[in-house]
Every structure is written in C-alpha cells, then in structure tokens.
C-alpha cells in the first residue's frame, strides 16, 4: 500500500495518520470511560485511573488489537501465542495523560522499549525489550515510531547498510516526546525510523540474484575482525554502555 498522498506537511510522517483523523470521543460512551479521569488517578497510591481496564479495552479495540509500533497482534489476556496488550501514553506535560486520544496500544516488548526511562531499570521485569523489532512498521502510530538501539553487532551493521539505502526522509517531530522517555531509542525522526524499517522489509522480501544477497547472509561473509568491530558499536544494556555514536535519547534530551 502506498502512503496517503494528501499529507503535505514535512513535519507529519507520511504513513498511518489514523491518530490524526479519527475521532475517539465515541469510545468514552461505548466503553463507559469517565472523561473526568483523563488527568490521572485521584488517589496518590494509584498509578492509573480506576477505570483503567475500560480504557485499555477501548484502546486495544481502536487499534484493532495490534501494537501501534510494530503491528503484532495483542490480546486482552495472557495468551501463549499472542502478546499481552498494553497502553502507552504519549501525552506531553500540558496534556491529560490518560485521555483516550493520547493512548496507544502496544505489545509487551514495545511497551518495555517505550516506558523504560533509564538503563538501570532495564531488565527489572525480564528482557522482553530484546524481542521488540529494531524499527517501527510503516503502519505504526507516528507518535511511537521509535527506533530501538542495536543490541548486537549484526544489528548495528545492518542499520548502517540500511541507512545508505534510505532517501532523505522528511523530518517528523511527532515522536520526540516519546523518544525522550525511551532509553533504548535513538533520537531518530519518526519518518526516518519507519523508512529504515521499510528498507529492511524490502531486503528480506525483495528479489534475489547472485549479486544481491540478503543482509543476514552478507553479515556472515564479513571477516571476524569486521564483525568484532561492529560488535563494539552495539549497546550493552547490562553495563549501560553505548558506543559507536549511538546515543540514548534520554542522555541527549534529559527529562
């Protein structure tokens, strides 16, 4: 499918714009969500409004029970075959955190990437973040179009090669508030992050020839020295080390 042709603003990502044009106000009545609770829990000992289950159900349904970042199917309850669905708020400081318009449905791995604020917290509840795709899909909500830092040398090398294949993408500020809070995210504009993901899909699904091998196959042809060099450019969450020019957005834009 091609991107919407009517999007002319270079600061708006040229892909899924449902969050911009779809009205969610009907969900309040349909799922019995109290609009007065959009600003958060009334009690200091709660981290979500009392009607959180209804809000979560409404948002998961709105996103078609798919992750708003990677597109994988999500479920309302734990399932061995389907990731449990979460909701992530993209509200800025001046917006109601729990308003339905500011909530995005995400799978558990993508939730870990988006919600972990510092490397010290990473892995506190497992290493699910490693299962999150490195790049968002083109059908994503631009506000969570966050790139995951390369965790291996192969990922770092593949990103380098993919970047050479991506045309200059329009700048998109839509995901900046999310990037600031995602310690695994680079400060990559949303449109560029999506373009990298599309380039990876083209590599995996494109036509093959003798001179055109998949990146995963080309990685195996690198010398041990070359692969060791790329390993040094990956991220080690265990030690919070980021090398090779990859800077966590948290450090670049402290909250």
Secondary structure as UniProt FT lines:
FT   TURN            5..6
FT   TURN            10..11
FT   HELIX           18..21
FT   HELIX           26..30
FT   TURN            31..32
FT   HELIX           35..37
FT   TURN            38..39
FT   TURN            44..45
FT   TURN            50..51
FT   HELIX           52..62
FT   TURN            63..65
FT   TURN            68..70
FT   STRAND          73..75
FT   STRAND          83..89
FT   TURN            93..94
FT   TURN            97..98
FT   HELIX           100..102
FT   STRAND          103..107
FT   HELIX           108..115
FT   HELIX           119..121
FT   TURN            122..125
FT   HELIX           128..131
FT   TURN            138..139
FT   HELIX           142..144
FT   HELIX           153..165
FT   TURN            174..175
FT   HELIX           176..179
FT   TURN            180..181
FT   TURN            183..184
FT   HELIX           190..205
FT   TURN            210..211
FT   HELIX           215..221
FT   HELIX           224..231
FT   TURN            232..233
FT   STRAND          235..236
FT   TURN            237..240
FT   STRAND          241..242
FT   TURN            244..245
FT   HELIX           249..252
//
